[in-house]
Amino acid sequence: MLVSFCYLRHQIIIFANSLKRKSMNNCFTKTGYRLQSVKTGRIFDDTSWTLDAPGEDAPTLIRALYDQVQIDVKDPSLGLYRYADWLPVVRTLQGSSAPVTYKSEGLSHELGLKNLWITFSGYWPEKGAGMTTCSFKETEAYSVCGRMTSEMDKILVVASAGNTSRAFARVCSENHIPLILCVPEDNLDALWLDKPLNDCVKLICCRTGSDYFDAIALSNIVAGMEGFLPEGGAKNVARRDGMATTVLSAVMAIGEIPGYYFQAVGSGTGAIAAWEANLRLLADGRFGTRKMKIMVSQNAPFIPLADAWKAGSRNLLPFDENFARKQVEEIDAKVLSNRKPPYSICGGLFDALTDSCGDVLVASNEQARAAATLFEQTEGIDIHPAAAIATATLIEAVKKNTINKEEVIMLNITGGGEKKFKSANPYFCMTPDLVFDIDPNPKDVKEKVRKLF
């Protein structure tokens, strides 16, 4: 099969940049920062893997306070770590790519928008996007694993609906970091990679009919075992600040903070990260004084965040778990299926939406499929179902005249280029090492998992 000149050039650039990164990694100095409780404002040191504010009982997220108030964006060859000033990392790892932001021409013309900017995380060599897992979850994985010291002799535990596991599998496999992934069995089709995995990565699943929350419950059992380290999800400042690089990419390209931020969410962690990045940029002082409206979206009929927000409730509304699982089965964007998101916690999604005058929008499978088709026709690249949900809600907001069309708009395309990547590259599907019932016996889980390592 003939390989295009663009693709060959892209591979040469990747190889050259990897050599440059190796040289730069040798002289990397860990980022200076402290941590702060959002609830109390108390500041304290990071003891290498702090996930909660010590001594505080009230539910709250913690934030990283960086020594560098004005970010100094580094050379693009450093990949994600070009934003290391605002990443809580002690080291850099090989193979990262940063999100890419560009001004839309096709979709913006179709929608009649003058200032639509697209931040793309995925595989699109022609745009300089080199995430081979085709997902912005790579921003989380490289940041979280960069926070781990080489002396940590523990096995990282990650729960995921699919894309996050694919990203962590790649990063940990290539950098020899022990990892166990917990994923719903119904989401195994999302677990593909461009090369076979190192034996340091293991996969366990909760059986068919389960969802992301069931995977989290399974991961909690494993993370409680001696020698295992919970990744932490939204509580991990490295996860949130890695995702925040999408906003940093946009602001550096645009030159100012956008007026609107569109993204589909399951947990809402990416939107919280965007809000926090906005606050840091305000403190930086060089990119304007506004707070962008956080416009998050969900895939109907599974819309717990939308239901709570429209009801004006800080807490999620009660729902039947079995009914919720059935709703999750119906949605195309399985990654948007978190039943216990960080919504009500201090510093969580409710606070982000309230402070930014944002909103929670909803799109159906049919609307998302149409949006994905339109995006590929107008922008020239395929996108994931979650990104299509965000695009669909932007389209609907334009139709309904509920946003200012003259304003600077950031559309966060959280995954794309998978069809493009798979058409030109071999890929391998992960298979589970163990499969457990939806409500497994913890003793059985621990005994079987222990034998994997």
Secondary structure, 3 states (H helix, E strand, C coil): CCCCHHHHHHHHHHHHHHHHHHHHHCCCCCCCEEEEECCCCCEECCCCCCCCCCCCCCCECEEEEECCCCCCCCCHHHHHHHHHHHCCCCCCCCCCCCCEEEECCHHHHHHCCCCEEEEECCEEHHHCEECCCCECHHHHHHHHHHHCCCCCCCEEEEECCCHHHHHHHHHHHHHCCCEEEEEEHHHHHHCEECCCCCCCEEEEEECCCCCHHHHHHHHHHHHCCCCEEECCHHHCHHHHHHHCHHHHHHHHHHCCCCCEEEEECCCCHHHHHHHHHHHHHHHHCCCCCCCCEEEEEEECCCCHHHHHHHCCCCCCCCCCHHHHHHHHHHCCCHHHCCCCCCCCCECCHHHHHHHHCCEEEEECHHHHHHHHHHHHHHHCCCECHHHHHHHHHHHHHHHHCCCCCCCCEEEEECEECHHHHHHHCCCEECCCCEEECCCCCHHHHHHHHHCCC
